[in-house]
């Protein structure tokens, strides 16, 4: 066997996958068909839930230093603002707003982390063949065959891995094309906010970038070509934006189609598909990069435990069910947003009246920021709950009395057993990271009675039980993993004064 895992594709999805596997002690090789790292910005929005994943790699400070907070989104129809969403009220995360950071810069930070973990990308290796058997996968890479235990297809919308597997990738393409220009734009629009201008001729979106730059993109008029992107963006900006928007210099430009596609399956034996190889959709809401990063992180910790015999193969089936559930929701939501942009007639009037009413009532600010951030996303799961803390829900990242936050307890990359407002019911067991949290922290998490919560490495609740519920405690105990060796994990554990180690 040449490696325990082979990651094909070195975009954000592949870099996250390879880094997390290597940090967990898995012998991993990562290859990419391109000759060098992609220099293009592509996606720019990082949502809080994906940022939490990146923070677990130790990237929180580096991302904050490089990125621009996006504090609000404004929606206009025919030049008149009809709604505003304030992201500053987002609670339960150390990241209070989305951040704007070009994808190539995010990739650069992930590449640094990969190098720090001891990995490197091998560029110029194209996957040409793929066969698998009960023991491993043979991957044809240019003029060699690489034998690996597992293969991770993170190679984008035109995935060679998916094509070699014969996995269907069906869905429509939106009729209109889109154009974008990143650069220095002279405008009075608030830089730290997103602006959506909707009208009968199409949509125009203006979003701030770090360093005072701005991204302007929108639906292109019929007949627009890739050779005339700058002229097209200037024209639609002048037509659709009610305030002056003048281009001073260009740092990047593009002309692209938007598709809505979902892979028929995300797992085929020893091969997994993640990121754009498994799902593509509209850029509305800034969901694509974020969903892909989480695909990879959640696959990697499970796969590492499967390889080491700590989890059964069924854990990878559970990953596929969960991530497909997420992908279906994201594809549906982004499609709905894209169609809302282009409504006219009575639909346009109804949309604007509903949006204005929702803003006045506070519904927009309560519902949409956590939805865009994917913080309220729940995986399909059943079992007892402690208030909002039930199987499949995300553990809120709230401050701890002695310093730090609850997600710091996940930095070791293990499950965490949280005992809320009482004594541990599992004394003497060889447990994962264990913390006793006081009643104030329990209330901040939404728990109103003493209980125990088992949290997965991805911040998702695996099980919850009141301390008085013997049956639920027994079910939780069956899920408790034994403590494992973390000597190969490069991120040091947090310093949390009240944390107890089993």
C-alpha positions as CSV (number, residue, x, y, z in Angstrom):
1,X,0.0,0.0,0.0
2,X,1.5,3.4,-1.0
3,X,-0.6,5.4,1.3
4,X,-3.5,5.1,3.7
5,X,-5.4,7.9,1.9
6,X,-5.1,9.8,-1.4
7,X,-6.7,13.2,-1.8
8,X,-7.4,14.2,-5.4
9,X,-7.8,18.0,-5.7
10,X,-5.9,20.7,-3.8
11,X,-8.6,23.4,-3.5
12,X,-10.0,24.3,-0.1
13,X,-11.9,21.0,0.1
14,X,-8.8,18.9,-0.6
15,X,-6.5,21.0,1.6
16,X,-8.9,20.7,4.5
17,X,-9.3,16.9,4.0
18,X,-5.6,16.2,3.7
19,X,-4.6,18.5,6.6
20,X,-7.1,17.0,9.0
21,X,-6.2,13.4,8.0
22,X,-2.4,14.1,8.5
23,X,-3.1,15.8,11.8
24,X,-4.8,12.6,12.9
25,X,-1.9,10.5,12.0
26,X,-3.1,9.1,8.7
27,X,-0.5,8.6,5.9
28,X,-2.0,10.9,3.3
29,X,-0.9,12.0,-0.2
30,X,-2.6,15.0,-1.9
31,X,-2.3,15.6,-5.7
32,X,-3.8,18.1,-8.1
33,X,-3.9,18.1,-11.9
34,X,-3.0,21.8,-12.2
35,X,0.7,22.8,-12.6
36,X,0.4,25.3,-9.7
37,X,-1.9,26.7,-7.1
38,X,-5.1,28.4,-8.4
39,X,-4.5,32.2,-8.3
40,X,-8.2,33.1,-8.8
41,X,-10.4,34.5,-6.0
42,X,-13.6,32.6,-6.9
43,X,-15.7,32.5,-3.7
44,X,-15.2,35.2,-1.1
45,X,-17.6,34.7,1.8
46,X,-16.7,32.6,4.9
47,X,-19.7,31.9,7.1
48,X,-19.3,31.4,10.9
49,X,-19.9,27.7,10.9
50,X,-17.1,27.1,8.4
51,X,-14.9,29.6,10.2
52,X,-15.3,27.6,13.4
53,X,-13.9,24.6,11.5
54,X,-10.9,26.7,10.3
55,X,-10.4,27.9,13.9
56,X,-9.9,24.3,15.0
57,X,-6.9,24.2,12.7
58,X,-5.5,27.2,14.5
59,X,-6.3,29.7,11.8
60,X,-8.6,32.0,13.7
61,X,-6.2,34.9,14.2
62,X,-4.7,34.6,10.7
63,X,-8.1,34.7,9.1
64,X,-9.3,37.6,11.2
65,X,-6.2,39.6,10.3
66,X,-6.6,39.0,6.6
67,X,-10.4,39.2,6.2
68,X,-13.1,41.9,6.1
69,X,-16.2,41.5,8.4
70,X,-19.4,41.8,6.5
71,X,-21.9,43.4,8.9
72,X,-25.1,43.7,6.8
73,X,-26.8,42.9,3.6
74,X,-29.0,45.4,1.8
75,X,-31.6,44.6,-0.9
76,X,-32.8,47.1,-3.4
77,X,-35.5,47.0,-6.1
78,X,-35.3,49.5,-9.0
79,X,-32.8,51.6,-6.8
80,X,-35.0,51.7,-3.7
81,X,-33.9,49.8,-0.6
82,X,-36.6,47.4,0.5
83,X,-34.8,45.4,3.2
84,X,-31.7,45.2,5.3
85,X,-30.3,42.2,7.2
86,X,-28.0,43.0,10.2
87,X,-25.4,40.3,10.8
88,X,-24.1,41.9,14.0
89,X,-26.7,40.2,16.2
90,X,-25.5,36.7,15.5
91,X,-25.1,34.8,18.7
92,X,-23.5,31.6,19.8
93,X,-20.3,31.8,17.8
94,X,-16.9,33.5,18.3
95,X,-17.5,34.8,14.7
96,X,-20.2,37.4,15.0
97,X,-20.5,38.1,11.3
98,X,-19.5,36.5,7.9
99,X,-16.0,37.4,6.7
100,X,-15.0,38.4,3.2
101,X,-11.8,36.8,2.1
102,X,-10.9,35.8,-1.5
103,X,-10.8,32.0,-1.9
104,X,-7.1,32.0,-3.1
105,X,-6.2,33.6,0.2
106,X,-8.2,31.1,2.2
107,X,-6.4,28.4,0.2
108,X,-3.0,30.0,1.0
109,X,-3.8,29.8,4.7
110,X,-4.9,26.2,4.4
111,X,-1.7,25.4,2.5
112,X,0.4,26.8,5.3
113,X,-1.5,24.6,7.7
114,X,-0.9,21.6,5.5
115,X,2.8,22.3,5.5
116,X,2.9,22.8,9.2
117,X,1.3,19.4,9.6
118,X,4.0,17.9,7.5
119,X,2.1,17.5,4.2
120,X,2.7,19.0,0.7
121,X,0.7,19.2,-2.5
122,X,2.0,17.3,-5.6
123,X,0.9,19.4,-8.6
124,X,0.8,18.2,-12.1
125,X,-0.7,14.8,-11.3
126,X,-3.9,14.0,-13.3
127,X,-6.1,11.1,-12.3
128,X,-6.6,8.9,-15.4
129,X,-7.9,5.6,-14.1
130,X,-9.6,4.4,-10.9
131,X,-10.3,0.8,-9.8
132,X,-11.1,-0.5,-6.3
133,X,-11.4,-3.8,-4.6
134,X,-12.1,-5.0,-1.0
135,X,-8.6,-4.0,0.2
136,X,-7.8,-0.7,-1.6
137,X,-8.0,1.6,-4.6
138,X,-5.6,1.8,-7.6
139,X,-5.4,5.3,-8.9
140,X,-3.7,6.0,-12.2
141,X,-1.8,9.2,-11.9
142,X,-0.2,10.3,-15.2
143,X,2.3,7.5,-15.8
144,X,2.1,5.7,-12.4
145,X,-0.4,3.7,-10.4
146,X,-0.8,4.7,-6.8
147,X,-2.2,2.1,-4.4
148,X,-4.1,3.6,-1.5
149,X,-6.5,2.5,1.2
150,X,-9.0,5.3,0.6
151,X,-9.5,7.9,-2.1
152,X,-11.1,11.3,-1.5
153,X,-12.5,13.0,-4.6
154,X,-12.1,16.8,-3.9
155,X,-11.4,17.7,-7.5
156,X,-14.3,20.1,-8.3
157,X,-17.3,20.3,-10.5
158,X,-15.5,18.6,-13.4
159,X,-14.3,15.8,-11.1
160,X,-12.3,13.1,-12.7
161,X,-12.9,10.9,-9.7
162,X,-16.7,11.2,-10.1
163,X,-16.4,10.5,-13.8
164,X,-14.2,7.4,-13.2
165,X,-16.8,6.1,-10.7
166,X,-19.6,6.7,-13.2
167,X,-21.6,8.6,-10.6
168,X,-24.4,10.7,-12.1
169,X,-24.2,14.5,-11.7
170,X,-27.5,15.8,-12.8
171,X,-29.2,19.2,-12.7
172,X,-30.0,22.2,-14.7
173,X,-28.0,25.2,-15.7
174,X,-29.4,28.7,-15.2
175,X,-30.3,30.4,-18.5
176,X,-28.4,33.6,-17.7
177,X,-24.6,33.9,-17.4
178,X,-22.9,36.0,-14.8
179,X,-19.9,38.4,-14.9
180,X,-17.7,39.8,-12.1
181,X,-14.9,42.2,-11.7
182,X,-12.8,42.5,-8.5
183,X,-10.8,45.7,-8.1
184,X,-10.8,49.3,-6.9
185,X,-14.3,50.8,-7.4
186,X,-15.1,54.4,-6.5
187,X,-18.4,54.3,-4.7
188,X,-20.2,55.7,-1.7
189,X,-21.7,52.3,-0.8
190,X,-20.8,51.0,2.6
191,X,-17.7,48.8,2.2
192,X,-18.3,46.4,5.0
193,X,-21.8,45.5,3.7
194,X,-23.3,43.5,0.8
195,X,-25.6,45.3,-1.6
196,X,-28.1,43.4,-3.9
197,X,-29.7,45.5,-6.7
198,X,-32.7,43.7,-8.2
199,X,-34.5,44.9,-11.3
200,X,-36.2,44.0,-14.5
201,X,-32.9,43.6,-16.4
202,X,-31.2,41.5,-13.8
203,X,-29.3,41.6,-10.5
204,X,-26.2,43.4,-9.5
205,X,-24.3,42.5,-6.3
206,X,-21.6,44.7,-4.6
207,X,-19.5,43.2,-1.8
208,X,-16.5,44.6,-0.1
209,X,-13.1,42.8,-0.1
210,X,-10.1,43.2,2.2
211,X,-7.7,46.0,1.4
212,X,-10.4,48.4,0.2
213,X,-11.2,46.4,-2.9
214,X,-14.7,45.6,-4.1
215,X,-16.4,42.7,-5.9
216,X,-19.1,43.7,-8.4
217,X,-21.0,40.9,-10.2
218,X,-24.3,40.3,-11.8
219,X,-26.4,38.6,-14.4
220,X,-25.1,39.4,-17.9
221,X,-27.3,40.7,-20.7
222,X,-27.8,38.4,-23.7
223,X,-24.8,38.5,-26.0
224,X,-22.2,39.2,-23.4
225,X,-18.9,37.3,-24.0
226,X,-15.9,36.4,-21.9
227,X,-13.8,38.8,-23.9
228,X,-15.9,41.8,-22.8
229,X,-16.3,41.2,-19.1
230,X,-15.0,44.6,-17.9
231,X,-17.2,46.5,-20.3
232,X,-20.2,44.4,-19.4
233,X,-19.8,44.9,-15.7
234,X,-19.3,48.7,-16.1
235,X,-22.5,48.8,-18.2
236,X,-24.7,46.8,-15.8
237,X,-23.3,48.8,-12.8
238,X,-24.3,52.1,-14.5
239,X,-27.7,50.7,-15.3
240,X,-28.7,48.9,-12.1
241,X,-26.9,50.8,-9.3
242,X,-28.6,54.0,-8.1
243,X,-25.3,55.6,-6.9
244,X,-22.1,56.1,-8.9
245,X,-20.0,53.0,-9.2
246,X,-16.8,53.6,-11.2
247,X,-14.0,51.1,-11.9
248,X,-10.5,52.4,-11.2
249,X,-8.4,49.3,-11.5
250,X,-9.0,45.5,-11.9
251,X,-7.5,42.7,-9.8
252,X,-9.6,39.9,-11.2
253,X,-12.5,39.3,-13.6
254,X,-14.6,36.4,-14.8
255,X,-17.5,35.2,-16.9
256,X,-19.3,32.1,-15.7
257,X,-22.5,29.9,-15.8
258,X,-24.3,28.8,-12.7
259,X,-25.4,25.2,-12.3
260,X,-27.6,23.4,-9.8
261,X,-26.3,19.8,-9.6
262,X,-26.1,17.0,-7.0
263,X,-24.1,13.8,-7.3
264,X,-26.2,10.7,-7.2
265,X,-24.1,9.4,-4.3
266,X,-21.2,10.8,-2.2
267,X,-19.7,7.4,-1.4
268,X,-18.7,4.5,-3.6
269,X,-17.0,1.8,-1.6
270,X,-13.6,3.2,-0.6
271,X,-14.1,6.5,-2.4
272,X,-15.8,9.6,-1.1
273,X,-16.8,12.7,-3.1
274,X,-16.7,16.1,-1.3
275,X,-17.2,19.7,-2.2
276,X,-17.9,20.7,-5.7
277,X,-17.3,17.2,-6.9
278,X,-20.5,16.3,-5.0
279,X,-22.7,19.4,-5.3
280,X,-22.7,22.8,-7.2
281,X,-25.2,25.6,-7.0
282,X,-25.7,29.4,-7.2
283,X,-23.4,31.7,-5.3
284,X,-26.4,33.3,-3.6
285,X,-25.9,33.5,0.1
286,X,-22.2,32.6,0.0
287,X,-22.7,28.9,0.8
288,X,-20.6,26.9,-1.6
289,X,-17.1,27.2,-0.1
290,X,-18.5,26.9,3.4
291,X,-20.4,23.7,2.7
292,X,-17.3,22.1,1.0
293,X,-15.0,22.9,3.9
294,X,-17.4,21.2,6.3
295,X,-17.8,18.2,3.9
296,X,-14.1,17.6,4.2
297,X,-13.6,18.2,7.9
298,X,-16.5,15.9,8.8
299,X,-15.3,13.2,6.5
300,X,-11.7,13.4,7.7
301,X,-12.3,12.8,11.4
302,X,-14.6,9.9,10.7
303,X,-12.3,8.4,8.1
304,X,-9.3,8.6,10.5
305,X,-11.3,6.7,13.1
306,X,-12.5,4.1,10.6
307,X,-8.9,3.5,9.4
308,X,-7.7,3.1,13.0
309,X,-10.6,0.7,13.8
310,X,-12.2,3.1,16.3
311,X,-15.4,3.5,14.2
312,X,-17.2,1.0,11.9
313,X,-17.5,1.5,8.1
314,X,-21.1,2.5,8.8
315,X,-19.7,5.8,10.1
316,X,-19.0,6.8,6.5
317,X,-22.5,6.0,5.5
318,X,-23.7,8.3,8.2
319,X,-21.4,11.0,6.8
320,X,-22.9,10.6,3.4
321,X,-26.5,10.8,4.8
322,X,-25.7,13.9,6.8
323,X,-23.7,15.8,4.1
324,X,-26.3,14.9,1.4
325,X,-29.0,16.3,3.7
326,X,-26.9,19.6,3.9
327,X,-26.2,19.7,0.2
328,X,-29.9,19.2,-0.7
329,X,-30.9,22.1,1.7
330,X,-28.2,24.4,0.3
331,X,-29.0,23.7,-3.3
332,X,-32.7,24.4,-2.6
333,X,-32.1,27.6,-0.6
334,X,-29.6,29.1,-3.1
335,X,-31.9,28.3,-6.0
336,X,-34.8,30.0,-4.2
337,X,-32.6,33.1,-3.6
338,X,-31.5,33.2,-7.2
339,X,-35.0,33.1,-8.5
340,X,-36.1,35.8,-6.0
341,X,-33.5,38.1,-7.5
342,X,-35.1,38.0,-10.9
343,X,-38.8,38.2,-10.1
344,X,-40.9,40.8,-11.8
345,X,-44.5,42.0,-11.9
346,X,-46.8,41.0,-9.0
347,X,-44.1,38.6,-7.6
348,X,-41.7,41.4,-7.3
349,X,-44.2,43.5,-5.4
350,X,-45.1,40.7,-3.1
351,X,-41.5,39.9,-2.5
352,X,-40.7,43.5,-1.5
353,X,-43.7,43.9,0.7
354,X,-42.9,40.7,2.5
355,X,-39.2,41.6,2.9
356,X,-40.1,45.1,4.3
357,X,-42.6,43.7,6.7
358,X,-40.2,41.0,7.9
359,X,-37.5,43.6,8.5
360,X,-39.8,45.9,10.5
361,X,-41.0,42.9,12.7
362,X,-37.4,41.8,13.3
363,X,-38.0,38.4,11.6
364,X,-35.2,39.0,9.0
365,X,-32.5,39.6,11.7
366,X,-33.7,36.7,13.8
367,X,-34.0,34.1,11.1
368,X,-31.7,34.8,8.2
369,X,-28.3,35.4,9.8
370,X,-28.1,32.0,11.5
371,X,-29.6,30.4,8.4
372,X,-26.9,31.8,6.1
373,X,-24.3,30.9,8.8
374,X,-25.7,27.3,8.8
375,X,-25.7,27.6,12.6
376,X,-29.3,26.4,12.9
377,X,-28.8,23.5,10.5
378,X,-29.8,20.2,12.2
379,X,-28.8,16.8,10.9
380,X,-31.5,14.1,10.8
381,X,-31.2,12.3,14.1
382,X,-33.3,11.1,17.0
383,X,-33.0,10.9,20.7
384,X,-33.5,12.8,24.0
385,X,-32.6,16.4,24.2
386,X,-31.6,19.0,26.8
387,X,-33.6,21.9,25.6
388,X,-32.1,22.8,22.2
389,X,-29.2,20.4,22.7
390,X,-30.4,17.3,20.9
391,X,-28.7,14.8,18.5
392,X,-27.8,16.4,15.2
393,X,-27.8,20.0,16.6
394,X,-24.7,22.3,16.7
395,X,-23.2,23.0,20.1
396,X,-23.3,26.8,20.6
397,X,-19.9,28.4,21.1
398,X,-20.4,30.4,24.3
399,X,-17.9,32.0,26.7
400,X,-16.7,29.9,29.7
401,X,-16.3,31.5,33.1
402,X,-12.6,30.7,33.4
403,X,-11.8,32.0,29.9
404,X,-12.1,30.6,26.4
405,X,-15.3,29.2,24.8
406,X,-17.0,25.9,24.6
407,X,-15.6,25.1,21.2
408,X,-12.1,25.3,22.6
409,X,-12.9,22.0,24.2
410,X,-12.9,20.5,20.7
411,X,-9.4,21.6,19.8
412,X,-7.9,18.2,20.6
413,X,-9.9,16.8,17.8
414,X,-11.8,14.4,20.0
415,X,-15.3,13.9,21.2
416,X,-16.1,16.0,24.3
417,X,-18.3,15.0,27.2
418,X,-19.9,18.0,28.8
419,X,-21.5,17.6,32.2
420,X,-23.9,20.5,32.8
421,X,-24.7,21.5,36.4
422,X,-24.0,18.2,38.1
423,X,-21.6,15.4,38.8
424,X,-20.4,13.1,36.1
425,X,-22.5,9.9,35.9
426,X,-19.6,8.0,34.3
427,X,-16.9,8.0,37.1
428,X,-14.0,5.8,36.5
429,X,-14.5,5.5,32.7
430,X,-11.7,6.1,30.2
431,X,-13.4,9.1,28.6
432,X,-12.8,11.7,25.9
433,X,-12.2,15.4,26.8
434,X,-14.4,16.0,29.8
435,X,-15.6,19.3,31.2
436,X,-17.9,20.2,34.1
437,X,-19.8,23.4,33.2
438,X,-21.6,25.5,35.8
439,X,-25.3,26.3,35.7
440,X,-24.7,29.7,34.1
441,X,-22.9,28.2,31.1
442,X,-25.6,25.5,30.9
443,X,-28.3,28.2,30.6
444,X,-26.3,30.0,27.9
445,X,-26.3,26.7,26.0
446,X,-30.1,26.4,26.5
447,X,-30.0,23.6,29.1
448,X,-32.4,24.2,32.0
449,X,-31.7,21.1,34.0
450,X,-28.5,19.1,34.9
451,X,-27.4,16.7,32.2
452,X,-24.7,15.3,30.0
453,X,-24.0,16.1,26.4
454,X,-21.6,14.2,24.1
455,X,-20.2,16.4,21.4
456,X,-18.5,15.2,18.2
457,X,-15.2,16.7,16.9
458,X,-17.3,18.8,14.4
459,X,-19.2,20.5,17.2
460,X,-22.4,18.4,16.6
461,X,-24.3,16.9,19.5
462,X,-24.1,13.1,19.3
463,X,-26.3,12.4,22.4
464,X,-27.8,14.3,25.3
465,X,-29.4,13.0,28.6
466,X,-30.8,14.5,31.8
467,X,-28.9,13.2,34.8
468,X,-32.2,11.8,36.1
469,X,-32.9,9.8,32.9
470,X,-31.2,6.5,33.4
471,X,-32.2,5.1,30.1
472,X,-30.9,8.1,28.1
473,X,-27.7,8.1,30.1
474,X,-27.2,4.4,29.2
475,X,-27.7,5.2,25.5
476,X,-25.2,8.0,25.8
477,X,-22.7,5.8,27.5
478,X,-22.8,3.3,24.6
479,X,-21.6,6.1,22.3
480,X,-18.7,7.1,24.5
481,X,-15.4,6.6,22.6
482,X,-12.3,5.7,24.5
483,X,-9.6,8.3,24.8
484,X,-7.0,8.0,22.0
485,X,-3.5,9.1,21.4
486,X,-3.3,12.6,20.1
487,X,0.5,12.9,19.9
488,X,0.4,13.4,16.1
489,X,-2.1,16.3,16.3
490,X,-0.3,19.5,15.6
491,X,-2.7,22.0,17.2
492,X,-2.1,22.2,21.0
493,X,-5.0,21.6,23.4
494,X,-6.6,24.7,24.8
495,X,-5.9,26.1,28.2
496,X,-9.3,26.1,30.0
497,X,-9.0,26.3,33.8
498,X,-12.1,24.2,34.7
499,X,-11.5,21.5,32.1
500,X,-11.0,18.0,33.5
501,X,-9.1,15.3,31.6
502,X,-10.2,11.8,32.0
